[in-house]
Amino acid sequence: TLDLTSRKTPCFLKFSEMEKMANIQAEINEVQPEVHCCQTIRSSLQFYFTGKKCEILQDMNRHLEAVLKKKRALRKRLIKPRCQESLPIEATFHKYIVELLTEAVTFIEKLESHLQALRSIPQIPNITRNMDTAWTKTELLVMELEELAEQILKWRELQKEVCSD
């Protein structure tokens, strides 16, 4: 009976609301260190990756500086003709050198096709099997085409007979 007759007074409602707010604040206080930890980890990871990028850029910068220091020497080497540094060839061998160079050029031109041929060697059994099956299919199609041609010729003769009658 007391439970039925009791009613919630505004005082107790405020008290329950205050209790809920205290519980929520306690949860926030519990989660706050974890959030702070995650934020510090995130900032440290950003710092780490930024440091790595900075190191890479510094390495590239050092390399480019070294190239710029050697720029004059590189220019001289690029401008200087290479043929003066090669071994002299006697005039009697010039003809053979020209032939050798033409053969080398043709070899280099055909090098890719030779490499492709070498790469295809392990696939030759599969290719021959495929060719055999294609050949048998072609033979079947030829036989069917011959039968069809015979049927067309017979039909043509029948049509001629019907038209002549």
Beta strands, then each sheet from edge to edge (+ up, - down):
end
